[in-house]
Amino acid sequence: MRYDVLIIGGGPAGNYLANLLAGEMRVGVIERKGSFGGKACTGVIGAKNYKRLALPEEAVLNELRGAVFYSRIQSFEISRSSAQAYVIDRKGLERGLAERAIEKGADYYLGATFQGFKNGRAVVQHVGERLEIEAGYYVGADGVNSTVAKAIEARTEAEFLSGYELEVMGEFRPDFAEVWVNKDINDVFFSWVVPLNERVARVGTLGSLRSFRKFLRVRMLKPTSALEFKTGSVGLGWRKPWVRGNVALLGDAALQIKPTTAGGIVFGAFCANALAEAILNGRLGDYEKLCKVIKKQISFGLKFRRAFLGMNQEDIERVFEVLGSREAIEVIESQAEFDDHLKTAKAILKRPKLLARLIKISPSIVRYLV
């Protein structure tokens, strides 16, 4: 059994890559689960990039046109007249991409476990049968705890966080997300409320289950009104290299994850485009270079995270005063892009008054971000 490309992992990044390559090359996809979806994922993707990447429209559950940001004692609102982000059904997204790939000729092996490489072949356990599958290229798109990454002895320098999320009933503004930054509740990450409609929202955080429970109490949401509870983990940092020999890492397996929000679907899809180009050109070594924009975003996000971890709640309150000012809101609403936090930071720091106020709070914050 031989493929031009064998993709190990049928999540968003792996399925997106399969869709790009199927029809051009013989593609196989190995997926450990017996069905798509199932992972904890809030699923908020910028509307501009969702369309640019041509992701399945049927996976969109809700449209967001703004967000309200809460600290311990303050709040401010960012809004636009049109949808800025989509809330998606993770299972629908994965399945929609898989359907496209299969229609183009890709082979899918569900309920199949990658066990390692032997003599240049992938060893796979599938429906009680041991398979050895040969391919010209192998792609590890098998998540944060990537078995492929371990097989190629990739080095990991990252912070790993547990994530908790409920779909819970309550009363919500259907087109506005909520972002809560309060270190008295959670000192390692923010908490969020992302509505699916006016009655149901996805509510979550990263860190400890205790912090999550505390946030639910502060937000006055009842765990007994939950429709679904999911857990997961993310890795914020670097995994190197992304290529070794004829094996490449993609998506969460390569830690192509935003350190600012822990989202990975958009970064994974953009890197899938770069990987497809490298494979089709027979120049796998170009892959990381073609992902330089994403690497720059990750680098910025890690600096932003270091700045956040170094602040106390009093610092955060003072930053909220700056970001909640009329000038800052005007900059954010006119220039910010949902998936490009580096662009947003640069736009704010180009305003002398805003820059001066941030430096006064903490010179290290600005030093991290520039």
C-alpha positions as CSV (number, residue, x, y, z in Angstrom):
1,M,0.0,0.0,0.0
2,R,1.5,3.3,-1.1
3,Y,0.5,7.0,-1.1
4,D,2.2,10.1,-2.3
5,V,1.2,11.7,1.0
6,L,0.0,10.1,4.2
7,I,-1.5,12.5,6.7
8,I,-1.7,11.2,10.3
9,G,-4.5,13.1,12.0
10,G,-7.9,14.0,10.7
11,G,-8.5,17.2,12.5
12,P,-9.0,20.7,10.9
13,A,-5.4,21.0,9.7
14,G,-5.0,17.5,8.5
15,N,-8.3,17.5,6.6
16,Y,-7.6,20.9,5.2
17,L,-4.3,19.7,3.8
18,A,-6.0,16.5,2.4
19,N,-8.5,18.8,0.6
20,L,-5.6,20.8,-0.9
21,L,-3.6,17.8,-2.1
22,A,-6.3,15.3,-3.1
23,G,-6.8,15.2,-6.9
24,E,-3.2,16.3,-7.4
25,M,-1.6,13.4,-5.5
26,R,-2.7,10.1,-4.0
27,V,-3.6,11.0,-0.4
28,G,-4.3,8.8,2.7
29,V,-5.5,10.1,6.1
30,I,-5.1,8.2,9.4
31,E,-7.5,9.2,12.2
32,R,-7.5,7.7,15.6
33,K,-11.1,8.5,16.5
34,G,-14.0,6.7,14.8
35,S,-15.7,10.0,14.0
36,F,-14.9,13.7,13.5
37,G,-15.0,16.4,16.2
38,G,-15.2,15.7,19.9
39,K,-12.3,17.9,21.0
40,A,-12.9,20.9,23.3
41,C,-12.9,23.8,20.9
42,T,-14.7,27.2,21.2
43,G,-14.4,27.5,17.5
44,V,-14.2,31.3,16.9
45,I,-12.6,32.2,13.6
46,G,-12.2,35.6,12.0
47,A,-14.8,36.1,9.2
48,K,-12.3,37.5,6.8
49,N,-10.0,34.4,7.1
50,Y,-12.9,32.0,7.1
51,K,-13.9,33.2,3.7
52,R,-10.3,33.6,2.5
53,L,-9.6,30.0,3.4
54,A,-12.9,28.8,1.8
55,L,-13.9,26.8,4.9
56,P,-17.2,25.0,4.9
57,E,-20.1,27.5,5.2
58,E,-22.4,24.8,6.7
59,A,-20.2,24.7,9.8
60,V,-21.0,28.3,10.9
61,L,-23.3,28.4,13.9
62,N,-23.3,32.1,14.8
63,E,-21.8,35.4,13.8
64,L,-20.1,37.8,16.2
65,R,-19.8,41.5,15.5
66,G,-18.1,42.5,18.7
67,A,-16.8,41.8,22.2
68,V,-17.1,43.1,25.7
69,F,-13.9,43.1,27.8
70,Y,-14.2,42.8,31.6
71,S,-11.5,43.3,34.2
72,R,-12.2,43.1,38.0
73,I,-13.8,46.6,38.1
74,Q,-14.1,47.9,34.5
75,S,-15.4,47.0,31.1
76,F,-15.3,48.3,27.5
77,E,-16.9,47.3,24.3
78,I,-15.5,46.8,20.8
79,S,-18.1,46.6,18.0
80,R,-18.6,46.8,14.3
81,S,-21.7,46.8,12.1
82,S,-20.9,43.6,10.3
83,A,-19.8,40.1,11.5
84,Q,-16.1,40.0,12.5
85,A,-16.0,36.4,13.5
86,Y,-17.8,33.1,13.1
87,V,-18.6,30.5,15.8
88,I,-18.3,27.2,14.2
89,D,-19.2,23.5,14.8
90,R,-15.9,21.7,15.0
91,K,-17.4,18.4,13.9
92,G,-19.1,20.0,11.0
93,L,-15.9,21.8,9.9
94,E,-13.8,18.6,10.1
95,R,-16.4,16.5,8.4
96,G,-17.0,19.1,5.6
97,L,-13.3,19.2,4.8
98,A,-13.1,15.4,4.9
99,E,-16.1,15.1,2.5
100,R,-14.3,17.4,0.0
101,A,-11.1,15.5,0.2
102,I,-12.9,12.1,-0.2
103,E,-14.7,13.4,-3.3
104,K,-11.3,14.3,-4.8
105,G,-10.1,10.8,-4.1
106,A,-8.5,10.8,-0.7
107,D,-8.6,7.6,1.4
108,Y,-9.6,7.8,5.1
109,Y,-8.8,5.3,7.7
110,L,-11.0,6.0,10.8
111,G,-10.3,4.2,14.1
112,A,-6.7,3.8,13.0
113,T,-3.7,4.3,15.4
114,F,-0.3,5.4,14.2
115,Q,2.3,3.4,16.1
116,G,5.5,4.6,14.6
117,F,7.8,4.3,11.6
118,K,9.5,1.1,10.5
119,N,11.9,0.8,7.5
120,G,10.5,4.0,6.1
121,R,6.9,3.0,6.4
122,A,4.1,4.1,8.8
123,V,3.0,1.3,11.1
124,V,-0.8,1.6,11.7
125,Q,-3.3,-0.5,13.7
126,H,-6.7,-0.4,11.9
127,V,-9.7,-2.5,12.8
128,G,-7.6,-5.2,14.4
129,E,-5.2,-5.3,11.5
130,R,-1.6,-4.2,11.4
131,L,-0.8,-2.2,8.3
132,E,2.5,-0.9,7.0
133,I,1.9,2.1,4.7
134,E,4.5,3.6,2.5
135,A,4.4,7.2,1.4
136,G,6.6,9.8,-0.4
137,Y,5.7,12.3,2.4
138,Y,4.4,11.8,5.9
139,V,2.5,14.6,7.7
140,G,2.0,14.6,11.5
141,A,-1.2,16.5,12.1
142,D,-2.0,14.5,15.2
143,G,-2.4,17.1,17.9
144,V,-0.5,18.6,20.8
145,N,0.6,15.2,22.1
146,S,1.8,14.2,18.6
147,T,3.1,10.7,18.2
148,V,4.7,11.7,14.9
149,A,6.6,14.5,16.7
150,K,8.0,12.0,19.2
151,A,8.8,9.5,16.4
152,I,11.0,12.2,14.6
153,E,12.4,13.3,18.0
154,A,11.2,16.9,17.7
155,R,12.2,19.1,20.6
156,T,9.4,20.9,22.5
157,E,9.8,24.2,24.4
158,A,6.3,25.1,25.5
159,E,3.9,25.8,28.3
160,F,1.1,23.3,28.5
161,L,-2.3,24.3,29.9
162,S,-5.5,22.3,30.5
163,G,-8.7,23.7,29.1
164,Y,-12.3,23.5,30.3
165,E,-15.5,24.4,28.4
166,L,-19.2,24.1,29.0
167,E,-22.0,24.7,26.6
168,V,-24.4,26.2,29.1
169,M,-27.9,27.8,29.1
170,G,-28.4,31.4,30.2
171,E,-29.1,34.8,28.8
172,F,-26.6,36.2,26.3
173,R,-26.1,38.9,23.7
174,P,-26.1,36.7,20.7
175,D,-23.6,38.7,18.6
176,F,-21.1,39.7,21.3
177,A,-18.5,37.6,22.9
178,E,-17.2,38.3,26.5
179,V,-13.6,38.3,27.5
180,W,-12.8,38.3,31.3
181,V,-9.3,39.3,32.4
182,N,-9.3,39.0,36.2
183,K,-6.3,37.4,38.0
184,D,-8.4,37.1,41.1
185,I,-10.4,34.5,39.1
186,N,-7.6,33.0,37.0
187,D,-4.0,34.2,37.1
188,V,-2.7,32.3,34.0
189,F,-5.3,33.0,31.3
190,F,-8.5,34.9,30.5
191,S,-12.0,33.4,30.6
192,W,-14.6,33.7,27.8
193,V,-18.2,33.5,27.0
194,V,-19.0,32.9,23.3
195,P,-22.7,32.7,22.5
196,L,-24.3,30.3,20.0
197,N,-27.5,32.2,20.3
198,E,-29.3,34.2,23.0
199,R,-29.9,31.1,25.2
200,V,-26.8,29.0,24.8
201,A,-23.1,29.9,25.0
202,R,-19.7,28.2,25.1
203,V,-18.0,29.2,28.4
204,G,-14.4,28.3,29.1
205,T,-10.9,29.0,30.3
206,L,-7.4,27.5,30.5
207,G,-5.6,26.7,33.7
208,S,-7.3,24.9,36.6
209,L,-10.7,23.5,37.1
210,R,-10.9,25.5,40.3
211,S,-10.5,28.7,38.3
212,F,-13.2,27.6,35.9
213,R,-15.6,26.9,38.6
214,K,-14.8,30.3,40.2
215,F,-15.5,32.0,36.9
216,L,-18.9,30.3,36.5
217,R,-19.9,31.6,39.9
218,V,-18.7,35.2,39.2
219,R,-20.6,35.1,35.8
220,M,-23.6,33.6,37.6
221,L,-23.9,30.6,35.3
222,K,-25.1,27.2,36.7
223,P,-23.1,24.1,35.9
224,T,-26.4,22.3,36.3
225,S,-27.7,24.2,33.2
226,A,-24.9,22.7,31.1
227,L,-25.6,20.9,27.8
228,E,-22.0,19.7,27.2
229,F,-18.7,19.6,29.1
230,K,-15.4,19.2,27.3
231,T,-11.7,19.2,28.4
232,G,-8.5,19.4,26.4
233,S,-5.0,20.8,26.5
234,V,-2.9,23.3,24.5
235,G,0.8,23.9,24.1
236,L,2.0,27.5,23.8
237,G,5.5,27.7,22.4
238,W,7.7,26.0,19.9
239,R,8.2,22.5,18.6
240,K,11.3,22.1,16.3
241,P,11.9,21.1,13.7
242,W,8.7,21.1,11.6
243,V,10.5,19.0,9.0
244,R,12.8,16.0,9.3
245,G,13.6,14.0,6.2
246,N,10.3,13.3,4.4
247,V,8.2,13.9,7.6
248,A,6.5,17.3,8.4
249,L,4.5,18.5,11.4
250,L,1.3,20.5,10.9
251,G,-1.3,22.3,13.1
252,D,-1.3,21.6,16.8
253,A,1.4,18.9,16.3
254,A,3.7,21.7,15.3
255,L,2.3,24.0,18.0
256,Q,1.0,26.4,15.3
257,I,-1.3,27.9,18.0
258,K,-1.9,31.5,18.9
259,P,-0.4,32.1,22.4
260,T,-2.8,35.0,22.9
261,T,-6.0,33.0,22.5
262,A,-4.9,29.3,22.2
263,G,-6.7,29.1,18.9
264,G,-5.1,27.0,16.2
265,I,-7.5,26.4,13.3
266,V,-6.5,29.5,11.2
267,F,-2.7,29.1,11.8
268,G,-3.0,25.4,10.9
269,A,-4.9,26.2,7.7
270,F,-2.4,28.8,6.6
271,C,0.5,26.5,7.2
272,A,-1.3,23.7,5.4
273,N,-1.3,25.9,2.3
274,A,2.4,26.4,2.7
275,L,3.0,22.7,3.2
276,A,0.9,21.8,0.2
277,E,2.9,24.2,-1.9
278,A,6.2,22.7,-0.7
279,I,5.0,19.2,-1.3
280,L,3.6,19.9,-4.8
281,N,6.9,21.6,-5.7
282,G,8.9,18.7,-4.3
283,R,10.7,21.1,-1.9
284,L,9.6,20.0,1.6
285,G,12.5,22.0,3.0
286,D,10.8,25.3,2.0
287,Y,7.8,24.6,4.3
288,E,9.0,26.5,7.4
289,K,10.2,29.4,5.3
290,L,6.8,29.6,3.7
291,C,5.2,29.8,7.2
292,K,7.3,32.8,8.3
293,V,4.3,35.0,8.8
294,I,2.7,32.5,11.2
295,K,6.1,32.1,13.0
296,K,6.2,35.9,13.4
297,Q,2.7,35.8,14.9
298,I,3.6,33.0,17.3
299,S,6.7,34.9,18.4
300,F,4.7,38.0,19.1
301,G,2.0,36.0,20.9
302,L,4.7,34.5,23.2
303,K,6.0,37.9,24.1
304,F,2.5,39.1,24.8
305,R,2.0,36.1,27.1
306,R,5.2,36.9,29.0
307,A,4.0,40.4,29.5
308,F,0.6,39.2,30.7
309,L,2.1,36.8,33.2
310,G,4.3,39.5,34.5
311,M,1.4,41.8,35.4
312,N,-0.6,41.9,38.5
313,Q,-4.3,42.9,38.5
314,E,-3.6,46.5,39.3
315,D,-1.4,46.7,36.1
316,I,-4.3,45.1,34.2
317,E,-6.8,47.7,35.5
318,R,-4.5,50.5,34.3
319,V,-4.1,48.8,30.9
320,F,-7.9,48.6,30.7
321,E,-8.1,52.3,31.3
322,V,-5.9,52.8,28.3
323,L,-7.6,50.3,26.0
324,G,-11.1,51.5,27.1
325,S,-10.3,55.1,26.1
326,R,-12.0,56.6,23.2
327,E,-8.8,56.9,21.2
328,A,-7.9,53.2,21.7
329,I,-11.3,52.0,20.9
330,E,-11.3,54.0,17.7
331,V,-8.0,52.5,16.7
332,I,-9.1,49.0,17.4
333,E,-12.5,49.3,15.7
334,S,-10.9,50.9,12.6
335,Q,-7.7,48.9,12.2
336,A,-7.7,45.7,14.1
337,E,-8.1,42.3,12.5
338,F,-9.5,39.4,14.5
339,D,-6.8,36.9,13.7
340,D,-3.9,39.4,13.5
341,H,-3.0,40.5,17.0
342,L,0.4,41.8,16.0
343,K,-1.3,44.3,13.6
344,T,-3.6,45.4,16.4
345,A,-0.7,46.0,18.8
346,K,1.3,47.9,16.3
347,A,-1.7,50.2,15.5
348,I,-2.1,51.0,19.2
349,L,1.6,51.6,19.8
350,K,1.8,54.0,16.8
351,R,-0.4,56.5,18.8
352,P,1.9,58.6,20.9
353,K,-0.6,59.3,23.7
354,L,-1.5,55.6,24.0
355,L,2.2,54.6,23.9
356,A,3.1,57.1,26.6
357,R,0.4,55.8,28.9
358,L,1.4,52.2,28.4
359,I,5.1,53.0,29.1
360,K,4.0,54.8,32.3
361,I,2.2,51.6,33.5
362,S,5.2,49.4,32.7
363,P,8.1,49.9,30.3
364,S,8.5,46.1,30.1
365,I,5.1,45.7,28.5
366,V,6.0,47.9,25.6
367,R,9.5,46.3,25.4
368,Y,7.9,42.9,25.0
369,L,5.5,44.0,22.3
370,V,7.7,46.0,20.0
